[in-house]
Amino acid sequence: MTEHGVRRLGIVGGGTMGAGIAQVALQHELHVTLVEQTDERADAARARVVTALDKLVSRGRLNEATRDSCIGRLATTTRYDDLANTEVVIEAVFEDLAVKRDVARRLAEILPADSIFASNTSSISIDRIADAFPRPEQVVGIHFFNPVPVLPLVEIVVGGHTSEATVHFAEMLAELLGKTPIQVRDRPGFVVNRLLIPMINEAALLLGEEVAAAEAIDTAMRLGASHPMGPLALADLIGLDVCLAIMETLAADLDAGRFTPAPLLRRLVADGRLGRKSGRGFFDYDK
């Protein structure tokens, strides 16, 4: 470790969130090893990071030498063993408890005894994930928000077994990456998504009931509530599959009636309309 506590960051999952975390870490001079399931996915994850850095260069916000240095500190792989000397690993895989627990079990076999295992989960209990890790006191939630390079907040989710040292490390890492951490207890949805996702779900109900058009609903919240983005456009940015998964978690863990996912949200996800990442969601981005 360096004087600021970490030099190497491991990331499991190279989708939108994983690639965003990797980009931010690289820009703050960390070495990043990103693990994906296949060579094709690993290549795609690297391409996401490189494309994002190239855009910063084209906008004059990053010079070419710094971009090249960032790319030189990025390793992509399909081998968990390549994380064996990593101080902290953040999982950013799909929002599914079984998948995250599988990652925890695999990491437990190779990580050093003092390494921190963090989850970027947006709604799943840290304690449930930590059950699959032999050192639950070293498991913590480090919940970034999309887009990771832009949004400054990180929720530090403290599980029932998470040690004070682990919480301190997670806060230090967030600050090192230029983020503002807040501590939250391990409860479904934590703070932001406990408030935000039900609002998005209510907007989907309004649209499904034809109370107003999608553009009108978003305009209402932008101009009537001073939101920078309407709830339906925001859902498309987050990913409708992610929104649905969070609503299902809230329904299962808190109140099935209160947090029932909107039928329109379920239908769009079933049709593969996941938002910006698929080209269509509540709005059509192919146009």
C-alpha positions in Angstrom: 0.0 0.0 0.0 1.0 3.6 -0.5 0.7 6.5 1.9 -3.0 7.0 0.8 -3.7 3.3 1.5 -4.2 1.7 -1.9 -2.2 1.3 -5.1 -4.0 -1.5 -6.9 -7.8 -1.8 -7.4 -9.5 -5.0 -8.6 -12.9 -4.8 -10.3 -15.1 -7.7 -11.2 -17.6 -6.8 -14.0 -16.8 -4.5 -16.8 -20.2 -3.1 -17.8 -21.3 0.5 -17.4 -20.5 0.7 -13.7 -17.4 -1.4 -13.6 -15.9 0.5 -16.6 -16.8 3.8 -15.0 -15.2 2.9 -11.7 -12.1 1.7 -13.6 -11.9 5.0 -15.5 -12.1 7.1 -12.3 -9.5 4.9 -10.5 -7.1 5.2 -13.5 -7.5 9.0 -13.6 -6.5 9.0 -9.9 -3.3 7.1 -10.7 -4.3 3.6 -9.4 -3.4 0.4 -11.2 -6.6 -1.4 -12.1 -7.2 -5.1 -12.9 -10.6 -5.7 -14.3 -12.0 -9.3 -14.5 -14.7 -10.3 -17.0 -16.3 -13.7 -17.9 -14.9 -14.0 -21.4 -12.1 -12.6 -23.5 -14.8 -10.8 -25.6 -16.3 -9.1 -22.6 -12.9 -8.2 -21.3 -12.0 -6.6 -24.6 -15.4 -4.8 -24.6 -14.7 -3.5 -21.1 -11.3 -2.2 -22.1 -12.9 -0.5 -25.1 -15.4 1.3 -22.9 -12.7 2.7 -20.7 -10.5 3.7 -23.7 -13.4 5.3 -25.5 -14.3 7.4 -22.4 -10.7 8.6 -22.0 -10.5 9.4 -25.7 -13.6 11.5 -25.4 -12.0 13.5 -22.5 -9.0 14.1 -24.7 -11.2 15.3 -27.6 -12.9 17.7 -25.3 -9.6 19.1 -24.0 -10.2 17.8 -20.4 -7.4 15.3 -20.6 -4.0 15.3 -22.4 -2.8 12.4 -24.5 0.1 11.6 -22.2 -2.2 11.2 -19.2 -4.6 9.1 -21.3 -1.8 6.8 -22.3 -0.6 6.5 -18.7 -4.1 5.5 -17.6 -4.4 2.9 -20.3 -1.0 1.5 -19.4 -2.2 0.9 -15.8 -5.3 -1.0 -17.0 -5.2 -4.8 -17.2 -8.2 -6.8 -18.3 -8.4 -10.5 -17.7 -10.7 -13.5 -17.3 -8.6 -14.9 -14.4 -9.5 -14.3 -10.8 -6.0 -15.3 -9.9 -4.8 -12.1 -11.4 -6.3 -10.3 -8.4 -4.2 -12.2 -5.9 -2.1 -9.2 -4.9 -4.9 -6.6 -4.8 -5.6 -4.5 -1.7 -9.3 -4.1 -2.5 -11.7 -5.6 -5.0 -15.0 -4.1 -6.0 -17.6 -6.3 -7.6 -19.8 -4.6 -10.2 -21.7 -7.6 -11.6 -25.4 -7.9 -12.3 -27.8 -7.1 -9.5 -28.4 -10.7 -8.5 -27.6 -12.1 -5.0 -26.5 -15.5 -6.3 -24.1 -14.0 -8.8 -22.6 -11.7 -6.2 -22.2 -14.5 -3.7 -20.4 -16.6 -6.3 -18.0 -13.7 -6.9 -17.4 -13.5 -3.1 -16.7 -17.2 -2.8 -14.2 -17.1 -5.7 -12.4 -14.1 -4.4 -12.2 -15.6 -0.9 -9.9 -18.3 -2.4 -7.3 -16.0 -3.8 -7.3 -12.6 -2.0 -4.8 -11.9 0.8 -6.0 -12.1 4.3 -6.1 -8.3 4.8 -7.8 -7.4 1.5 -11.1 -5.6 1.4 -14.0 -7.0 -0.6 -16.5 -4.3 -1.6 -19.8 -4.6 -3.4 -21.2 -1.9 -5.7 -24.7 -3.3 -5.2 -27.5 -0.7 -5.4 -30.0 -2.6 -3.2 -28.9 -6.1 -2.1 -28.0 -6.7 1.6 -24.3 -6.5 2.3 -24.7 -9.1 5.0 -26.2 -11.6 2.6 -23.3 -11.1 0.2 -20.8 -11.2 3.1 -22.2 -14.6 4.2 -20.3 -16.1 1.2 -17.0 -14.5 2.3 -15.0 -16.1 5.2 -14.0 -12.6 6.7 -17.3 -10.7 6.8 -15.7 -7.9 8.8 -13.8 -7.0 5.6 -16.9 -6.8 3.4 -18.5 -3.4 2.8 -20.7 -1.7 0.2 -19.1 1.0 -1.9 -22.1 2.1 -4.0 -21.2 4.5 -6.9 -23.7 6.2 -9.1 -24.1 6.3 -12.8 -22.3 7.9 -14.6 -19.5 7.2 -12.2 -17.0 9.8 -13.6 -19.7 12.5 -13.1 -21.7 11.9 -10.0 -19.8 12.7 -6.8 -21.7 10.6 -4.2 -20.7 7.2 -2.9 -22.8 5.3 -0.3 -20.6 3.4 2.1 -22.9 0.6 3.2 -22.1 -0.8 6.6 -23.1 -4.4 7.2 -23.7 -6.0 10.6 -20.2 -7.5 10.7 -18.3 -4.7 8.8 -15.4 -3.5 11.0 -14.7 0.2 11.7 -11.3 -0.3 10.0 -13.0 -1.5 6.8 -15.5 1.4 6.9 -12.6 3.8 7.3 -10.7 2.2 4.4 -13.8 2.5 2.2 -14.3 6.1 3.0 -10.6 6.8 2.3 -10.8 5.0 -1.1 -13.9 7.0 -2.0 -12.2 10.3 -1.1 -9.1 9.2 -3.0 -11.3 8.8 -6.1 -12.6 12.3 -5.7 -16.0 11.2 -4.3 -18.0 12.3 -1.3 -18.9 9.3 0.9 -21.8 9.0 3.2 -22.4 6.1 5.7 -25.6 4.2 5.4 -27.0 1.1 7.2 -27.5 -2.1 5.4 -31.2 -1.7 4.6 -32.9 -2.5 1.2 -32.3 0.3 -1.3 -30.0 2.2 1.2 -30.9 5.9 0.9 -30.8 7.1 -2.8 -32.5 4.1 -4.4 -35.0 3.7 -1.6 -36.2 7.2 -2.5 -35.4 7.3 -6.3 -36.5 4.0 -7.7 -40.1 4.1 -6.3 -40.4 7.6 -7.9 -39.3 6.1 -11.2 -41.8 3.3 -10.8 -44.6 5.8 -10.1 -43.7 7.6 -13.3 -43.9 4.3 -15.2 -47.4 3.8 -13.6 -48.5 7.3 -14.7 -47.3 6.5 -18.3 -49.0 3.1 -18.3 -52.2 4.7 -17.1 -51.9 7.3 -19.9 -52.1 10.1 -17.4 -49.5 12.0 -19.5 -47.0 11.3 -22.2 -43.4 10.4 -21.3 -42.1 13.8 -22.4 -44.8 15.6 -20.3 -44.0 13.5 -17.2 -40.3 14.3 -17.4 -41.0 18.0 -18.1 -43.3 18.1 -15.1 -40.5 16.9 -12.8 -37.8 19.1 -14.4 -39.8 22.3 -14.3 -42.1 21.6 -11.5 -39.7 20.0 -9.0 -36.4 21.4 -10.3 -35.0 17.9 -11.1 -32.1 18.1 -13.6 -33.5 15.1 -15.5 -37.0 13.6 -15.7 -37.6 10.2 -14.0 -38.2 8.3 -17.2 -35.1 9.6 -18.9 -33.1 8.8 -15.8 -34.5 5.3 -15.7 -33.3 4.9 -19.3 -29.8 6.0 -18.2 -29.7 3.7 -15.2 -31.1 0.8 -17.2 -34.7 -0.5 -16.8 -33.5 -3.9 -15.9 -31.6 -2.4 -13.0 -34.6 -0.4 -11.9 -36.8 -3.5 -12.0 -34.3 -5.5 -10.0 -34.2 -2.9 -7.3 -38.0 -2.6 -7.1 -38.2 -6.4 -6.8 -35.6 -6.3 -4.0 -37.6 -3.6 -2.2 -40.8 -5.6 -2.7 -39.3 -8.8 -1.4 -37.5 -7.3 1.6 -39.8 -4.5 2.7 -43.4 -4.5 1.4 -44.7 -6.3 -1.7 -47.7 -4.1 -2.0 -46.0 -0.8 -1.5 -43.1 -1.6 -3.9 -44.8 -3.6 -6.6 -43.1 -3.0 -10.0 -45.2 -1.2 -12.6 -46.5 -3.5 -15.3 -45.1 -1.3 -18.0 -41.6 -1.5 -16.5 -41.9 -5.3 -16.5 -43.1 -5.3 -20.0 -40.3 -3.1 -21.4 -37.7 -5.2 -19.7 -39.2 -8.4 -21.0 -39.2 -6.9 -24.5 -35.5 -6.0 -24.2 -36.1 -2.3 -24.0 -33.6 -1.6 -21.3 -32.9 2.1 -22.0 -29.9 3.8 -23.5 -27.8 0.7 -23.4 -30.2 -1.2 -25.7 -31.2 1.8 -27.8 -34.8 1.9 -26.5 -36.5 2.2 -23.2 -39.2 4.7 -22.3 -37.6 6.8 -25.1 -36.2 5.8 -28.4 -32.4 6.5 -28.7 -31.9 4.8 -32.1 -33.2 8.0 -33.7 
